[in-house]
Amino acid sequence: MNRLFKVKATSMVLVMLCLMYFITYVDRVNVSTAAGQFSAELGLTNTQLGFIFSAFAYPYLVFQFIGGWVSDRFGAKRTLIVCAFIWATATVLTGLAGGFLSLVAARMLLGLGEGATFPAATSAMSAWVAKDKRGFAQGVTHSAARLGNAMAPMIVAALMTAYDWRFSFYLLGGLSFGWIVLWYATYTEKPADHPRITQQELDSLPPPKPARGPDAPGTWMRLFRRMLPVSSVYFCYNWILWLMLSWIPMYFMHNYQLNIKDAVLYTSGVFFAGVLGDLLGGVLSDRILRRTGNLKLARSYLVAVCMGLTGLSLIPVLLFQEPMYSLLFLGLALFFNEMIVGPMWAVPMDIANDRAGTASGIMNGTAATATIISPVLAGYLIDQTGNWSLPFLVSIGVLACGVLLTFTMKPQRAFDANATSKPVMRTDFS
């Protein structure tokens, strides 16, 4: 216990956010592993499964916008406590579901609870993370999310083997309730209010956000327009991510006739590659920024290269129909796709630091439309053609569009809430 309290306050906040990202992604993707069991029990088609997978995204999309604004206004502490209570309850209710409609309802409640989590976390990071470490902070927290992706199939499969699919949701819901207690005990809205923070830590952090009055009419819409190019790029990232999160376990089971244990091992191998990508992308983005002071190079150009490599990695998946080849190249695709995350989530803080929650909510909320379309379209294509590789071909085209869109993001142009014309151009990363 003494060791715990020797950890720096800034590090503890980052650890708590990493734990939250891990739990939320386990709770998001557990349904794709359990689907092999409950789809047979409840008599569901692949198209219905696609709707169940994507039902999460409808309220998630809406509450990205609302949650980002709420976290900027009322603080990340209260916002995340309310969110965690809702998503924990939804996870438990998923285990109680008795059919298609109740599963859709539980997944929608999960999306409602998790909708504000990442914008609220970004709002917390804008106060608790030094400016030249933002890429790392976003990378390491999202790597925890991908670790959740990787561990979820193994956790859920083990629980289903020992008990059943319903018990796995009850236990994971309990884990989410436990996080609420830890967050309440360890986080303060202002770093200076933390009882264990040092002056050295405070000196490294951005100055406290000034108190904000009411925004001028049209401010949110101007910020939305400013973030639209960023949101478009993140849509393309989300497309391939949610295709993989939703369908990879079923892909290995049905495309290669593997049993659930083998499919889980292959799936986890793919997702572990994403953990490494998140870590490397954030560190590399920050290193480029420190050496060059060039936000466009550290964010936009890095994202363009990684997105192009993601698309190239998917081509062998279409050409070589062997499970080991699919494991290797899908892992490479997810690795490069996840290298995008650190720089992309740093961009809202670069553009609108005092409105980082709102800006990241706009980015993630707009891009969440991909989490609705991608899983459903994949399920439809598979039902119509029987070809489990066809959705990857569509994804290559989406990624090609994403590469072109990266050049429109302009992270070096800061948003000025008081401006009515041109945005402010940054000449450095401070």
C-alpha positions as CSV (number, residue, x, y, z in Angstrom):
1,M,0.0,0.0,0.0
2,N,2.9,2.4,0.8
3,R,4.3,1.8,-2.7
4,L,1.0,2.9,-4.2
5,F,1.1,6.2,-2.5
6,K,4.7,6.8,-3.6
7,V,3.5,6.9,-7.2
8,K,3.4,10.4,-8.6
9,A,0.0,12.0,-8.7
10,T,0.2,12.6,-12.4
11,S,1.2,9.0,-13.0
12,M,-1.7,7.7,-10.8
13,V,-4.2,9.7,-12.8
14,L,-2.8,8.2,-16.0
15,V,-3.0,4.7,-14.5
16,M,-6.6,5.2,-13.5
17,L,-7.5,6.4,-17.1
18,C,-5.6,3.4,-18.5
19,L,-7.7,1.1,-16.3
20,M,-10.9,2.8,-17.5
21,Y,-9.9,2.4,-21.1
22,F,-9.1,-1.2,-20.5
23,I,-12.4,-1.9,-18.8
24,T,-14.6,0.0,-21.3
25,Y,-13.1,-1.9,-24.3
26,V,-13.5,-5.3,-22.6
27,D,-17.1,-4.3,-22.0
28,R,-17.5,-3.1,-25.7
29,V,-16.1,-6.2,-27.4
30,N,-17.0,-9.0,-25.0
31,V,-20.2,-9.4,-27.0
32,S,-18.3,-10.4,-30.2
33,T,-16.7,-13.4,-28.4
34,A,-19.9,-14.4,-26.7
35,A,-21.8,-14.1,-30.0
36,G,-20.7,-17.6,-31.1
37,Q,-22.6,-19.0,-28.1
38,F,-25.6,-16.7,-27.7
39,S,-26.3,-16.5,-31.4
40,A,-27.0,-20.2,-31.6
41,E,-28.9,-20.2,-28.3
42,L,-31.1,-17.3,-29.4
43,G,-31.3,-18.1,-33.1
44,L,-29.7,-14.9,-34.5
45,T,-28.6,-14.3,-38.1
46,N,-25.3,-12.6,-39.0
47,T,-27.2,-9.5,-40.0
48,Q,-28.9,-9.4,-36.6
49,L,-25.5,-9.8,-35.0
50,G,-24.3,-6.9,-37.0
51,F,-27.1,-4.7,-35.6
52,I,-26.3,-5.9,-32.1
53,F,-22.6,-5.0,-32.5
54,S,-23.5,-1.6,-33.9
55,A,-26.3,-0.7,-31.5
56,F,-23.7,0.5,-29.1
57,A,-22.8,3.2,-31.5
58,Y,-26.1,5.1,-31.8
59,P,-26.2,6.7,-28.3
60,Y,-22.4,6.6,-28.2
61,L,-22.3,8.9,-31.2
62,V,-24.8,11.4,-29.7
63,F,-23.2,11.5,-26.2
64,Q,-19.8,12.1,-27.6
65,F,-21.0,15.6,-28.4
66,I,-22.9,16.1,-25.2
67,G,-20.4,14.4,-23.0
68,G,-17.5,16.4,-24.2
69,W,-19.3,19.7,-23.4
70,V,-20.5,18.3,-20.0
71,S,-16.9,17.3,-19.1
72,D,-15.6,20.7,-20.0
73,R,-18.3,22.4,-18.0
74,F,-18.7,20.2,-14.9
75,G,-15.4,18.3,-14.8
76,A,-14.1,14.8,-15.6
77,K,-14.6,13.4,-12.1
78,R,-18.4,13.7,-11.9
79,T,-18.8,13.0,-15.6
80,L,-16.9,9.7,-15.5
81,I,-18.6,8.5,-12.2
82,V,-22.0,8.9,-13.9
83,C,-20.8,7.3,-17.1
84,A,-19.2,4.3,-15.3
85,F,-22.4,3.6,-13.3
86,I,-24.4,3.5,-16.6
87,W,-22.0,1.3,-18.5
88,A,-21.6,-1.1,-15.6
89,T,-25.3,-1.5,-15.3
90,A,-25.6,-2.1,-19.1
91,T,-22.9,-4.8,-18.9
92,V,-24.9,-6.7,-16.3
93,L,-28.1,-6.3,-18.2
94,T,-26.5,-7.8,-21.3
95,G,-26.1,-11.0,-19.3
96,L,-29.8,-10.9,-18.5
97,A,-30.9,-10.4,-22.2
98,G,-33.4,-12.9,-23.6
99,G,-33.4,-12.1,-27.3
100,F,-32.5,-9.8,-30.1
101,L,-34.4,-6.7,-28.9
102,S,-33.1,-6.9,-25.3
103,L,-29.5,-7.4,-26.5
104,V,-29.9,-4.3,-28.7
105,A,-31.3,-2.3,-25.8
106,A,-28.5,-3.4,-23.5
107,R,-25.9,-2.5,-26.1
108,M,-27.5,0.9,-26.6
109,L,-27.4,1.6,-22.8
110,L,-23.7,0.6,-22.9
111,G,-23.1,3.2,-25.7
112,L,-25.0,5.8,-23.6
113,G,-22.7,5.2,-20.7
114,E,-19.5,5.1,-22.6
115,G,-20.3,8.0,-24.9
116,A,-18.7,10.7,-22.8
117,T,-15.8,8.6,-21.4
118,F,-13.1,9.4,-24.0
119,P,-13.9,13.1,-24.3
120,A,-14.0,13.4,-20.5
121,A,-10.6,11.6,-20.3
122,T,-9.2,14.0,-22.8
123,S,-10.5,16.9,-20.8
124,A,-8.7,15.4,-17.7
125,M,-5.5,14.9,-19.7
126,S,-5.5,18.5,-20.9
127,A,-5.1,19.6,-17.3
128,W,-3.0,16.7,-16.0
129,V,-0.5,16.0,-18.9
130,A,2.4,18.2,-20.1
131,K,1.9,19.5,-23.6
132,D,4.8,17.6,-25.2
133,K,3.6,14.3,-23.7
134,R,0.1,14.4,-25.0
135,G,0.7,11.9,-27.8
136,F,2.2,9.5,-25.3
137,A,-0.7,9.9,-22.9
138,Q,-3.2,9.3,-25.6
139,G,-1.2,6.4,-26.9
140,V,-0.7,4.6,-23.6
141,T,-4.4,5.0,-22.6
142,H,-5.5,3.7,-26.0
143,S,-3.0,0.9,-25.8
144,A,-4.8,-0.1,-22.6
145,A,-8.0,-0.1,-24.6
146,R,-6.4,-2.5,-27.2
147,L,-5.1,-4.6,-24.3
148,G,-8.8,-4.9,-23.3
149,N,-9.5,-5.9,-26.9
150,A,-6.8,-8.6,-26.7
151,M,-7.7,-9.9,-23.3
152,A,-11.5,-9.8,-23.7
153,P,-11.7,-12.9,-26.0
154,M,-9.6,-14.9,-23.5
155,I,-11.4,-13.6,-20.4
156,V,-14.9,-14.2,-21.9
157,A,-14.0,-17.6,-23.4
158,A,-12.6,-18.8,-20.1
159,L,-15.7,-17.6,-18.2
160,M,-18.0,-19.1,-20.8
161,T,-16.2,-22.5,-20.5
162,A,-16.2,-22.4,-16.7
163,Y,-19.8,-21.1,-16.4
164,D,-21.7,-19.6,-19.3
165,W,-21.8,-16.5,-21.4
166,R,-24.2,-14.7,-19.1
167,F,-21.9,-15.0,-16.1
168,S,-19.1,-13.4,-18.0
169,F,-21.2,-10.2,-18.3
170,Y,-22.1,-10.2,-14.6
171,L,-18.5,-10.4,-13.5
172,L,-17.3,-7.8,-15.9
173,G,-20.1,-5.4,-14.8
174,G,-18.8,-5.9,-11.2
175,L,-15.3,-4.8,-12.3
176,S,-16.7,-1.6,-13.8
177,F,-18.5,-0.8,-10.5
178,G,-15.2,-1.3,-8.7
179,W,-13.5,1.3,-10.9
180,I,-16.0,4.0,-9.8
181,V,-14.7,3.7,-6.2
182,L,-11.1,4.0,-7.2
183,W,-11.7,7.0,-9.5
184,Y,-13.5,8.8,-6.7
185,A,-10.7,8.2,-4.3
186,T,-7.7,9.2,-6.6
187,Y,-8.8,12.0,-8.9
188,T,-9.1,15.8,-8.3
189,E,-10.4,18.2,-10.9
190,K,-7.5,20.6,-10.4
191,P,-4.0,19.2,-10.1
192,A,-3.1,21.8,-7.5
193,D,-5.9,20.4,-5.2
194,H,-4.4,16.9,-5.2
195,P,-2.9,16.1,-1.7
196,R,0.2,14.4,-3.0
197,I,1.1,16.4,-6.1
198,T,4.6,18.0,-6.0
199,Q,5.6,21.5,-7.1
200,Q,7.8,19.9,-9.8
201,E,4.8,18.1,-11.3
202,L,2.7,21.3,-11.2
203,D,5.5,23.3,-12.9
204,S,5.4,20.8,-15.8
205,L,1.7,21.0,-16.4
206,P,-0.3,23.5,-18.4
207,P,-1.6,26.6,-16.5
208,P,-5.0,26.1,-15.0
209,K,-7.8,26.6,-17.4
210,P,-9.4,30.0,-16.9
211,A,-13.0,30.2,-15.7
212,R,-15.3,30.3,-18.7
213,G,-18.4,32.3,-19.2
214,P,-21.1,31.5,-21.6
215,D,-19.9,30.9,-25.1
216,A,-20.8,33.4,-27.8
217,P,-23.6,32.3,-30.2
218,G,-22.2,30.0,-32.9
219,T,-19.0,29.0,-31.0
220,W,-19.9,25.2,-30.9
221,M,-20.8,25.2,-34.6
222,R,-17.5,27.0,-35.5
223,L,-15.6,24.4,-33.5
224,F,-17.6,21.6,-35.2
225,R,-16.6,23.0,-38.7
226,R,-13.0,23.4,-37.5
227,M,-12.9,19.7,-36.3
228,L,-14.7,18.3,-39.4
229,P,-11.6,17.4,-41.4
230,V,-10.1,15.7,-38.3
231,S,-13.4,13.9,-37.7
232,S,-13.3,12.7,-41.4
233,V,-9.9,11.1,-40.9
234,Y,-10.9,9.5,-37.7
235,F,-14.0,8.0,-39.4
236,C,-11.7,6.1,-41.7
237,Y,-9.7,4.9,-38.8
238,N,-12.8,3.8,-37.0
239,W,-14.1,1.9,-40.0
240,I,-11.4,-0.8,-39.9
241,L,-11.2,-0.8,-36.1
242,W,-14.8,-1.6,-35.6
243,L,-14.8,-4.1,-38.5
244,M,-12.1,-6.0,-36.6
245,L,-13.5,-5.5,-33.1
246,S,-16.9,-6.8,-34.2
247,W,-16.1,-9.6,-36.7
248,I,-12.5,-11.0,-36.1
249,P,-13.6,-13.8,-33.8
250,M,-16.3,-14.9,-36.1
251,Y,-14.0,-14.5,-39.1
252,F,-11.5,-17.0,-37.8
253,M,-14.3,-19.4,-36.7
254,H,-16.2,-19.4,-39.9
255,N,-13.6,-18.6,-42.6
256,Y,-11.2,-21.2,-41.3
257,Q,-13.6,-23.5,-39.5
258,L,-11.8,-23.1,-36.2
259,N,-13.2,-23.9,-32.8
260,I,-13.8,-21.1,-30.3
261,K,-10.6,-21.7,-28.4
262,D,-8.4,-21.5,-31.5
263,A,-10.3,-18.5,-32.9
264,V,-9.8,-16.7,-29.6
265,L,-6.1,-17.3,-29.7
266,Y,-5.8,-15.9,-33.3
267,T,-8.1,-12.9,-32.3
268,S,-6.0,-12.1,-29.3
269,G,-2.9,-12.2,-31.4
270,V,-4.3,-9.6,-33.8
271,F,-5.4,-7.4,-30.9
272,F,-2.1,-7.6,-29.1
273,A,-0.5,-6.0,-32.1
274,G,-2.8,-3.0,-31.6
275,V,-1.4,-2.5,-28.1
276,L,2.1,-2.1,-29.5
277,G,0.9,0.3,-32.2
278,D,-0.8,2.6,-29.7
279,L,2.3,2.8,-27.6
280,L,4.7,3.4,-30.6
281,G,2.4,6.0,-32.3
282,G,2.1,8.3,-29.4
283,V,5.8,8.1,-28.5
284,L,6.9,8.7,-32.1
285,S,4.5,11.7,-32.5
286,D,5.8,13.4,-29.4
287,R,9.4,12.7,-30.4
288,I,8.9,14.3,-33.8
289,L,7.2,17.2,-32.2
290,R,10.0,17.8,-29.7
291,R,12.7,17.6,-32.4
292,T,11.0,19.7,-35.1
293,G,8.3,21.8,-33.4
294,N,6.2,20.9,-36.4
295,L,2.6,19.8,-35.5
296,K,1.7,19.1,-39.1
297,L,4.6,16.6,-39.4
298,A,4.1,15.1,-36.0
299,R,0.3,14.6,-36.4
300,S,-1.0,14.8,-40.0
301,Y,2.0,13.3,-41.9
302,L,2.5,10.5,-39.4
303,V,-1.2,9.6,-39.6
304,A,-1.1,9.6,-43.4
305,V,1.8,7.2,-43.5
306,C,0.3,4.8,-40.9
307,M,-3.1,4.8,-42.6
308,G,-1.5,4.0,-45.9
309,L,0.5,1.1,-44.4
310,T,-2.8,-0.2,-42.8
311,G,-4.4,-0.5,-46.2
312,L,-1.3,-2.2,-47.7
313,S,-1.3,-4.7,-44.9
314,L,-4.9,-5.8,-45.7
315,I,-4.0,-6.7,-49.3
316,P,-2.3,-10.1,-48.4
317,V,-5.4,-11.0,-46.3
318,L,-7.4,-11.0,-49.5
319,L,-4.7,-13.0,-51.4
320,F,-3.6,-15.7,-49.0
321,Q,-6.4,-17.7,-47.4
322,E,-4.5,-19.3,-44.5
323,P,-5.1,-18.6,-40.8
324,M,-1.4,-17.8,-40.0
325,Y,-1.2,-15.4,-42.9
326,S,-4.4,-13.7,-41.8
327,L,-3.1,-13.5,-38.2
328,L,0.2,-11.9,-39.4
329,F,-1.3,-9.4,-41.8
330,L,-4.4,-8.5,-39.8
331,G,-2.0,-8.0,-36.9
332,L,0.1,-5.7,-39.0
333,A,-3.0,-3.8,-40.2
334,L,-4.2,-3.2,-36.6
335,F,-0.6,-2.3,-35.5
336,F,-0.4,0.5,-38.1
337,N,-4.0,1.5,-37.6
338,E,-3.4,1.9,-33.9
339,M,-0.3,4.0,-34.4
340,I,-2.8,6.7,-35.6
341,V,-4.5,7.0,-32.3
342,G,-1.9,8.9,-30.2
343,P,-1.5,11.7,-32.8
344,M,-5.2,11.8,-33.6
345,W,-6.4,12.3,-30.0
346,A,-3.6,14.8,-29.4
347,V,-5.0,17.0,-32.2
348,P,-8.2,18.2,-30.3
349,M,-5.9,19.3,-27.5
350,D,-3.6,21.0,-30.0
351,I,-6.5,22.8,-31.7
352,A,-8.7,23.7,-28.7
353,N,-6.9,23.1,-25.4
354,D,-9.5,24.8,-23.1
355,R,-12.3,23.0,-25.0
356,A,-10.4,19.6,-25.4
357,G,-13.4,17.6,-24.2
358,T,-15.8,19.3,-26.6
359,A,-13.4,19.1,-29.5
360,S,-12.5,15.4,-28.9
361,G,-16.2,14.7,-28.5
362,I,-16.9,16.2,-31.9
363,M,-14.1,14.2,-33.5
364,N,-15.1,10.9,-31.9
365,G,-18.8,11.5,-32.2
366,T,-18.8,12.3,-35.9
367,A,-16.4,9.4,-36.6
368,A,-18.6,7.1,-34.6
369,T,-20.9,6.9,-37.6
370,A,-18.3,4.3,-38.9
371,T,-19.0,2.1,-35.9
372,I,-22.7,2.0,-37.0
373,I,-22.1,1.4,-40.7
374,S,-19.1,-0.9,-40.8
375,P,-20.3,-3.8,-38.7
376,V,-23.8,-3.9,-40.3
377,L,-22.4,-3.6,-43.8
378,A,-19.9,-6.4,-43.1
379,G,-22.7,-8.7,-41.8
380,Y,-24.8,-7.9,-44.8
381,L,-22.0,-8.6,-47.3
382,I,-21.2,-11.9,-45.5
383,D,-24.8,-13.0,-45.5
384,Q,-25.3,-12.1,-49.2
385,T,-22.0,-13.5,-50.6
386,G,-20.6,-15.9,-48.0
387,N,-17.3,-14.2,-48.5
388,W,-15.7,-13.3,-45.1
389,S,-12.8,-11.3,-46.8
390,L,-15.0,-8.9,-48.8
391,P,-15.4,-6.4,-46.0
392,F,-11.6,-6.0,-45.9
393,L,-11.6,-5.0,-49.6
394,V,-14.1,-2.2,-48.8
395,S,-11.9,-1.1,-45.9
396,I,-8.9,-0.6,-48.2
397,G,-10.9,1.9,-50.2
398,V,-12.0,3.8,-47.1
399,L,-8.4,4.0,-45.9
400,A,-7.2,5.4,-49.2
401,C,-9.7,8.2,-48.7
402,G,-8.4,8.7,-45.2
403,V,-4.8,9.2,-46.4
404,L,-6.0,12.1,-48.7
405,L,-8.0,13.7,-45.9
406,T,-5.1,13.8,-43.5
407,F,-3.7,16.8,-45.4
408,T,-6.9,18.9,-44.5
409,M,-6.6,18.5,-40.7
410,K,-4.1,21.4,-40.0
411,P,-3.4,20.8,-36.3
412,Q,-1.1,23.8,-36.3
413,R,-4.1,26.1,-36.6
414,A,-5.5,26.8,-33.1
415,F,-9.2,27.4,-32.6
416,D,-10.0,30.9,-31.1
417,A,-13.4,31.0,-29.5
418,N,-13.4,34.8,-29.7
419,A,-12.4,35.0,-33.4
420,T,-15.0,35.6,-36.0
421,S,-12.8,35.1,-39.0
422,K,-9.5,33.3,-39.5
423,P,-8.2,30.9,-36.9
424,V,-4.9,31.5,-35.1
425,M,-1.8,29.9,-36.7
426,R,0.6,28.3,-34.2
427,T,4.3,28.7,-34.9
428,D,5.4,26.1,-32.2
429,F,3.9,23.4,-30.1
430,S,3.6,25.5,-26.9
